[in-house]
Amino acid sequence: MKSRMSIIVVLLMVAAMLASCAPAATPAPTTAAPVVPTATQPPAAPSEPTVAPTATTAYPPAPDYIEIGASIPLTGKFGSLGVQVKAGYIFAMADINQAGGVMVAKYGKKIPLRLESYDDTSDPTKAVTNLENVFSKYNVVAYLGGAASGMHAATTAIAEKNKVPYLGVSFAWWNIHQRGYKYLFSPFPKSPDQARDVFKALNEMIPADQRPKNVAIFQEQTDWGNELGGLFKADAGPAGYTVVYYETYAAGAKDFSTLVQKAKAAKAEILLGMPSTPDGITIMKSLVENNWTPKFTLLVRGPDAATWGSSLKTAGDNVAFFPGWQNSETFPGDVELNAMSQKDYKRPADVLVGPAYACVQILADAITRAGTLDRDAIRDALAATNMMTVIGQVSFNADGTGNVLNPLVQWQSGKMQLVWPLDMKSADFIYPAPDFSKR
């Protein structure tokens, strides 16, 4: 009995010792055991980090190039203008592609530009065919225009039909922009700018007691000629000038002697016109032959050609024009643009090279802001443009006309000089023009 009691005591003591070593009780878990991943129940994904996508971000396959289409008159009566325009496009694309191309967010990379262009020989019908061909063959995301208002009148309609954004320079025809076109953008001065600014410039540059008053207008028989000629006539009176002679002529005319003689007889002191380069050269030769030297001559478009001076020698001097840019301007990129032209052509950039270069700058900027190669998105980005280019600050109005500078340039001793605005001039304005017989 005594031994049994001893065993019980020992057991109680051991139990007490084990109880004193046990941890305090805790609540039972309220969740199930950890879920083991299976094929039908994957583990929860971690929260997304708040950092930019890495190189592992998946993008759709990018095209090798951003295809741009164009029809440009490299031959024919507008060839001297078209070669400048194409040079501007090529220079700009070379610069952009050297830096890797245009950034397109949709593809997460830069894509180089490629120009698909054809010579339309200054034939509007061929230009239309060319734009249709590049659209169907290359699926271009944008068009770049050629040169001369009549050519643009034909090609802008194709851009609108195909819903392809269109950037064009070397055309002043304002009426094209009044047709409700949605895809047309032109960073280039228009007829209302030119008609207003010629008289504004004369009034700023010539003292009142020395200003010429009598104006002769030689109007080309085209829709654009009718527009600009009419605006010259309408703006002359309010600016203090009188139109004493106004006559039309057929494009490609070979004899201007009648117009010259009648303008001279009317005692005109100013000659205003809008000829093609070949017609402009014929007009100047007729002035010399008929011994009439206007005190001031403005011929829009014709003198834009780099060959004007070499073709006419001193007879081409002192003629003024509105080309949209001149190589003495000092906007970002102008120095480099002139250097490229000097390397390739042995002269600074021609006047239409700058506006054409700006077209590509504007297009590249719009594509980057759109973040896609969708044409409508690019069109909307173009409409919102407000940027610095080689021709200065550019933005667009609702009709696609550009808010741009309109520099007046004058041929002097075989070279183009910027004479107005006065704070940008590269040379003083020559007035009155020396008599042809004394040059």
C-alpha positions as CSV (number, residue, x, y, z in Angstrom):
1,M,0.0,0.0,0.0
2,K,2.8,2.4,0.9
3,S,4.6,1.6,-2.3
4,R,1.5,2.3,-4.4
5,M,1.0,5.7,-2.7
6,S,4.7,6.6,-3.5
7,I,4.1,5.8,-7.2
8,I,1.0,8.1,-7.3
9,V,3.0,11.0,-5.7
10,V,5.8,10.6,-8.2
11,L,3.3,10.7,-11.1
12,L,1.6,13.8,-9.8
13,M,5.0,15.6,-9.4
14,V,5.9,14.7,-13.0
15,A,2.6,16.0,-14.3
16,A,3.1,19.3,-12.4
17,M,6.5,19.7,-13.8
18,L,5.3,19.1,-17.4
19,A,2.5,21.6,-16.9
20,S,4.8,24.3,-15.7
21,C,6.9,24.0,-18.9
22,A,4.0,24.2,-21.5
23,P,3.3,27.5,-23.4
24,A,0.2,29.7,-22.8
25,A,-2.8,28.7,-24.8
26,T,-3.4,30.7,-28.1
27,P,-6.6,31.1,-30.2
28,A,-7.3,28.6,-32.8
29,P,-6.4,29.7,-36.4
30,T,-9.4,31.2,-38.4
31,T,-7.9,30.6,-41.9
32,A,-7.3,27.4,-43.7
33,A,-3.9,26.0,-44.2
34,P,-1.8,27.7,-46.9
35,V,-3.0,27.0,-50.4
36,V,-0.8,24.8,-52.4
37,P,-0.7,26.0,-56.0
38,T,-2.3,23.7,-58.5
39,A,-3.1,23.8,-62.2
40,T,-6.5,25.1,-61.5
41,Q,-5.8,27.5,-58.7
42,P,-2.7,29.6,-59.3
43,P,-1.2,31.8,-56.6
44,A,-2.3,35.4,-56.4
45,A,-0.2,37.8,-58.5
46,P,1.9,40.3,-56.7
47,S,0.8,44.0,-56.9
48,E,2.2,45.9,-59.9
49,P,5.3,48.1,-59.1
50,T,4.8,51.8,-59.6
51,V,7.7,52.1,-62.0
52,A,8.0,52.6,-65.8
53,P,7.7,49.5,-68.1
54,T,11.0,47.7,-68.5
55,A,12.6,46.2,-71.5
56,T,10.4,43.2,-70.9
57,T,7.3,45.1,-71.8
58,A,5.6,43.4,-74.7
59,Y,5.0,45.7,-77.8
60,P,3.5,44.8,-81.1
61,P,6.0,44.3,-84.0
62,A,7.1,47.6,-85.4
63,P,7.3,48.4,-89.1
64,D,10.8,48.8,-90.5
65,Y,10.0,52.3,-91.7
66,I,7.4,55.0,-91.4
67,E,6.3,55.4,-95.0
68,I,5.7,58.9,-96.3
69,G,4.4,59.5,-99.8
70,A,5.0,62.4,-102.2
71,S,4.6,63.6,-105.7
72,I,7.1,66.4,-106.5
73,P,7.7,68.3,-109.8
74,L,11.4,67.7,-110.4
75,T,11.1,68.6,-114.1
76,G,8.8,70.8,-116.1
77,K,7.9,74.5,-115.4
78,F,7.9,74.0,-111.6
79,G,11.0,71.8,-111.5
80,S,13.2,74.5,-110.2
81,L,10.9,74.8,-107.1
82,G,10.3,71.0,-106.7
83,V,14.0,70.2,-106.5
84,Q,14.3,72.6,-103.5
85,V,11.3,71.1,-101.8
86,K,12.6,67.5,-102.1
87,A,16.1,68.6,-100.8
88,G,14.4,70.0,-97.7
89,Y,12.6,66.7,-97.1
90,I,15.7,64.6,-97.6
91,F,17.8,66.8,-95.3
92,A,15.2,66.6,-92.5
93,M,14.7,62.8,-92.8
94,A,18.5,62.3,-92.8
95,D,18.8,64.3,-89.5
96,I,15.9,62.5,-87.9
97,N,17.0,59.0,-89.0
98,Q,20.6,59.7,-87.9
99,A,19.2,60.1,-84.4
100,G,17.3,56.7,-84.7
101,G,14.1,57.9,-86.2
102,V,10.7,59.0,-84.8
103,M,9.7,57.7,-81.3
104,V,6.3,55.9,-81.5
105,A,5.0,54.9,-78.1
106,K,2.8,52.1,-79.4
107,Y,5.9,50.2,-80.5
108,G,8.2,51.4,-77.7
109,K,10.9,52.4,-80.1
110,K,12.1,54.9,-82.7
111,I,11.3,54.1,-86.3
112,P,13.1,55.7,-89.3
113,L,11.3,57.7,-91.9
114,R,11.3,56.7,-95.6
115,L,10.1,58.9,-98.4
116,E,8.4,57.3,-101.4
117,S,8.2,59.9,-104.1
118,Y,7.8,60.3,-107.8
119,D,8.4,63.1,-110.3
120,D,5.1,64.4,-111.7
121,T,6.8,66.5,-114.4
122,S,4.7,69.5,-113.3
123,D,1.5,67.7,-114.5
124,P,-1.4,67.7,-112.0
125,T,-2.9,64.6,-113.5
126,K,0.4,62.7,-113.0
127,A,0.6,64.0,-109.4
128,V,-2.8,62.6,-108.6
129,T,-1.8,59.2,-110.0
130,N,1.4,59.3,-108.1
131,L,-0.3,59.9,-104.7
132,E,-2.8,57.1,-105.4
133,N,0.0,54.8,-106.2
134,V,2.1,55.5,-103.1
135,F,-1.0,55.1,-101.0
136,S,-2.0,51.7,-102.4
137,K,1.6,50.3,-102.7
138,Y,3.2,51.6,-99.4
139,N,0.2,52.3,-97.2
140,V,1.7,55.7,-96.3
141,V,0.8,57.4,-93.1
142,A,1.2,60.9,-94.5
143,Y,1.8,62.9,-97.7
144,L,4.3,65.6,-98.3
145,G,3.3,68.1,-101.0
146,G,5.1,69.1,-104.1
147,A,5.4,72.7,-105.4
148,A,3.1,75.4,-106.9
149,S,-0.5,76.2,-106.0
150,G,-2.0,74.5,-109.1
151,M,-0.3,71.3,-108.3
152,H,-1.3,71.3,-104.6
153,A,-4.9,72.0,-105.7
154,A,-5.0,68.6,-107.4
155,T,-3.1,66.6,-104.7
156,T,-4.8,67.9,-101.6
157,A,-8.1,66.6,-102.9
158,I,-6.5,63.1,-103.0
159,A,-5.3,63.4,-99.4
160,E,-8.8,64.3,-98.3
161,K,-10.3,61.4,-100.2
162,N,-7.9,58.9,-98.7
163,K,-8.0,60.5,-95.3
164,V,-4.2,60.9,-95.2
165,P,-2.6,63.9,-93.4
166,Y,-0.9,66.3,-95.9
167,L,1.8,68.9,-95.3
168,G,2.7,71.2,-98.1
169,V,4.7,74.4,-98.8
170,S,5.5,76.4,-101.9
171,F,1.9,77.3,-102.4
172,A,0.1,80.5,-101.5
173,W,-3.4,79.7,-102.8
174,W,-5.6,80.5,-99.8
175,N,-8.8,79.2,-101.4
176,I,-7.7,75.6,-101.2
177,H,-8.0,76.0,-97.4
178,Q,-11.5,77.2,-97.7
179,R,-12.9,73.9,-99.0
180,G,-13.4,72.3,-95.7
181,Y,-10.4,70.0,-95.9
182,K,-9.6,68.3,-92.7
183,Y,-6.2,66.7,-93.5
184,L,-4.4,69.7,-95.1
185,F,-1.8,71.6,-93.2
186,S,0.5,74.3,-94.7
187,P,3.2,76.1,-92.8
188,F,3.6,78.7,-95.6
189,P,2.3,82.3,-96.2
190,K,-0.9,82.6,-98.2
191,S,-2.2,85.2,-100.7
192,P,-3.8,87.4,-98.0
193,D,-0.5,87.6,-96.2
194,Q,1.4,88.5,-99.4
195,A,-1.0,91.1,-100.6
196,R,-1.2,92.8,-97.2
197,D,2.6,92.6,-96.4
198,V,3.9,94.0,-99.7
199,F,2.3,97.4,-99.0
200,K,3.1,97.1,-95.3
201,A,6.8,96.5,-96.0
202,L,7.0,99.3,-98.6
203,N,5.4,101.7,-96.1
204,E,7.9,100.7,-93.4
205,M,11.0,100.8,-95.6
206,I,10.4,103.9,-97.7
207,P,9.9,107.4,-96.3
208,A,6.5,108.8,-97.2
209,D,7.8,111.5,-99.5
210,Q,9.7,109.0,-101.5
211,R,7.2,106.2,-101.9
212,P,5.9,105.1,-105.3
213,K,2.2,105.3,-105.7
214,N,1.1,103.9,-109.0
215,V,0.7,100.1,-109.3
216,A,0.6,97.8,-112.3
217,I,-0.6,94.2,-111.9
218,F,0.2,91.4,-114.3
219,Q,-2.3,88.6,-113.4
220,E,-1.8,85.0,-114.5
221,Q,-5.0,83.5,-115.8
222,T,-5.3,80.8,-113.2
223,D,-7.5,80.5,-110.1
224,W,-4.6,81.4,-107.8
225,G,-3.6,84.3,-110.1
226,N,-7.2,85.7,-109.9
227,E,-7.1,85.3,-106.1
228,L,-3.8,87.1,-105.5
229,G,-4.3,89.7,-108.2
230,G,-7.7,90.6,-106.7
231,L,-6.2,90.9,-103.3
232,F,-3.3,93.1,-104.5
233,K,-6.0,95.4,-106.1
234,A,-8.2,95.4,-103.0
235,D,-5.4,96.1,-100.5
236,A,-3.6,98.8,-102.6
237,G,-6.0,101.7,-101.9
238,P,-6.3,101.4,-98.1
239,A,-2.5,101.3,-98.0
240,G,-2.1,104.5,-100.0
241,Y,-1.5,103.1,-103.5
242,T,-3.4,103.4,-106.8
243,V,-3.8,100.6,-109.4
244,V,-3.3,102.3,-112.7
245,Y,-3.1,99.2,-114.9
246,Y,-4.4,95.6,-114.4
247,E,-4.2,93.0,-117.1
248,T,-4.3,89.2,-117.4
249,Y,-2.1,86.8,-119.4
250,A,-2.1,83.1,-120.2
251,A,0.3,81.0,-118.3
252,G,3.2,80.2,-120.7
253,A,2.9,83.4,-122.7
254,K,5.9,84.2,-124.9
255,D,5.3,87.9,-125.4
256,F,4.6,90.4,-122.7
257,S,5.5,93.5,-124.7
258,T,1.9,94.8,-124.9
259,L,1.4,94.6,-121.1
260,V,4.8,96.2,-120.5
261,Q,4.2,99.1,-122.9
262,K,0.7,99.8,-121.5
263,A,1.9,99.7,-117.9
264,K,4.7,102.1,-118.8
265,A,2.3,104.4,-120.5
266,A,0.1,104.4,-117.4
267,K,3.1,105.7,-115.5
268,A,3.1,102.7,-113.2
269,E,6.0,102.7,-110.6
270,I,5.3,99.3,-109.1
271,L,4.9,96.0,-110.8
272,L,3.2,93.1,-109.0
273,G,2.7,89.6,-110.4
274,M,2.7,85.9,-109.7
275,P,4.4,84.1,-112.7
276,S,6.0,80.7,-112.9
277,T,9.8,80.9,-113.1
278,P,9.8,80.6,-117.0
279,D,7.1,83.3,-117.3
280,G,8.9,85.5,-114.8
281,I,12.1,85.3,-116.8
282,T,10.2,86.3,-119.9
283,I,8.6,89.2,-118.2
284,M,11.9,90.6,-117.0
285,K,13.5,90.3,-120.4
286,S,10.5,92.2,-121.8
287,L,11.0,95.0,-119.3
288,V,14.6,95.4,-120.5
289,E,13.6,95.2,-124.2
290,N,10.9,97.9,-123.7
291,N,13.1,100.1,-121.5
292,W,10.8,100.2,-118.5
293,T,12.4,99.9,-115.0
294,P,9.7,99.9,-112.3
295,K,10.9,101.4,-109.1
296,F,9.8,98.3,-107.3
297,T,9.0,94.8,-108.6
298,L,7.4,92.0,-106.7
299,L,6.9,88.7,-108.5
300,V,5.6,86.0,-106.2
301,R,6.9,82.4,-107.0
302,G,9.0,83.0,-110.1
303,P,12.1,84.4,-108.4
304,D,12.1,81.5,-105.8
305,A,14.3,79.5,-108.2
306,A,18.0,79.3,-107.5
307,T,18.5,79.7,-111.3
308,W,16.8,83.1,-111.4
309,G,20.1,85.0,-111.0
310,S,22.2,82.9,-113.4
311,S,19.4,83.1,-116.0
312,L,18.9,86.9,-115.9
313,K,22.2,88.2,-114.6
314,T,21.7,91.9,-113.6
315,A,18.2,92.0,-115.1
316,G,17.1,89.7,-112.3
317,D,18.4,92.0,-109.6
318,N,16.2,94.1,-107.3
319,V,13.1,91.8,-107.8
320,A,11.4,91.0,-104.5
321,F,9.4,87.9,-103.5
322,F,7.8,86.1,-100.5
323,P,9.4,82.6,-100.4
324,G,8.5,81.7,-96.8
325,W,12.2,81.6,-95.5
326,Q,15.7,82.7,-96.3
327,N,19.0,81.1,-95.2
328,S,20.2,84.1,-93.2
329,E,17.5,83.4,-90.6
330,T,18.8,82.2,-87.2
331,F,16.3,79.8,-85.8
332,P,17.4,76.5,-84.2
333,G,18.8,74.2,-86.9
334,D,19.4,76.9,-89.6
335,V,23.1,76.8,-89.3
336,E,23.2,73.1,-89.6
337,L,20.8,73.1,-92.5
338,N,23.0,75.6,-94.4
339,A,26.0,73.4,-93.6
340,M,24.3,70.3,-95.1
341,S,23.4,72.3,-98.3
342,Q,26.9,73.7,-98.6
343,K,28.3,70.2,-98.4
344,D,25.9,68.7,-101.0
345,Y,25.2,71.7,-103.3
346,K,28.2,74.1,-102.6
347,R,25.8,76.9,-101.5
348,P,23.6,77.7,-98.4
349,A,20.1,76.3,-98.5
350,D,17.7,77.6,-101.1
351,V,14.6,79.4,-100.0
352,L,12.2,76.5,-100.2
353,V,14.5,74.1,-98.5
354,G,13.7,75.6,-95.1
355,P,9.9,75.4,-95.3
356,A,10.1,71.8,-96.7
357,Y,12.5,70.8,-93.8
358,A,10.0,72.3,-91.4
359,C,7.2,70.1,-92.8
360,V,9.2,67.0,-91.8
361,Q,10.0,68.4,-88.4
362,I,6.3,69.1,-87.8
363,L,5.2,65.7,-89.0
364,A,7.8,63.8,-86.8
365,D,6.7,65.8,-83.8
366,A,3.0,65.0,-84.5
367,I,3.7,61.3,-84.8
368,T,5.6,61.3,-81.5
369,R,2.7,63.1,-79.7
370,A,0.1,60.8,-81.3
371,G,2.1,57.8,-80.1
372,T,0.8,55.8,-83.0
373,L,0.9,55.6,-86.8
374,D,-2.9,55.9,-87.0
375,R,-3.6,58.6,-89.6
376,D,-6.5,60.2,-87.7
377,A,-4.4,60.4,-84.6
378,I,-1.6,62.0,-86.5
379,R,-4.0,64.4,-88.1
380,D,-5.3,65.5,-84.7
381,A,-1.8,66.0,-83.4
382,L,-0.9,68.1,-86.4
383,A,-3.9,70.4,-85.7
384,A,-2.5,70.9,-82.2
385,T,1.0,71.8,-83.4
386,N,2.8,74.7,-81.6
387,M,6.5,74.2,-82.0
388,M,9.8,75.9,-83.0
389,T,11.2,74.9,-86.4
390,V,13.9,76.1,-88.8
391,I,11.4,78.7,-90.1
392,G,10.4,79.9,-86.7
393,Q,7.4,79.1,-84.4
394,V,4.6,77.3,-86.2
395,S,1.0,76.6,-85.3
396,F,-2.1,76.0,-87.4
397,N,-5.5,77.6,-87.8
398,A,-8.7,75.6,-88.1
399,D,-8.5,75.7,-91.9
400,G,-4.9,74.3,-92.0
401,T,-3.2,77.6,-92.8
402,G,-0.1,78.2,-90.8
403,N,0.8,81.0,-88.4
404,V,4.2,81.6,-89.8
405,L,6.6,84.5,-90.7
406,N,6.4,86.0,-94.2
407,P,9.9,87.4,-94.9
408,L,10.4,89.7,-98.0
409,V,13.5,88.7,-100.0
410,Q,15.2,90.7,-102.7
411,W,17.7,89.6,-105.4
412,Q,20.8,91.8,-105.0
413,S,24.0,91.3,-107.1
414,G,22.9,87.7,-108.0
415,K,22.1,86.7,-104.4
416,M,18.9,86.5,-102.3
417,Q,18.9,88.9,-99.3
418,L,16.2,89.2,-96.6
419,V,15.1,92.8,-96.4
420,W,12.0,92.7,-94.3
421,P,11.0,92.4,-91.4
422,L,13.7,95.0,-90.7
423,D,14.8,93.4,-87.4
424,M,15.7,90.2,-89.4
425,K,17.3,91.8,-92.5
426,S,20.5,90.5,-94.0
427,A,20.9,93.5,-96.3
428,D,19.3,96.9,-96.8
429,F,16.4,97.2,-99.2
430,I,17.5,98.6,-102.6
431,Y,15.1,101.3,-103.7
432,P,14.5,102.6,-106.3
433,A,15.7,99.9,-108.6
434,P,18.6,101.2,-110.8
435,D,17.7,101.6,-114.5
436,F,18.4,98.5,-116.5
437,S,20.7,100.5,-118.7
438,K,22.9,101.5,-115.8
439,R,23.5,98.0,-114.3
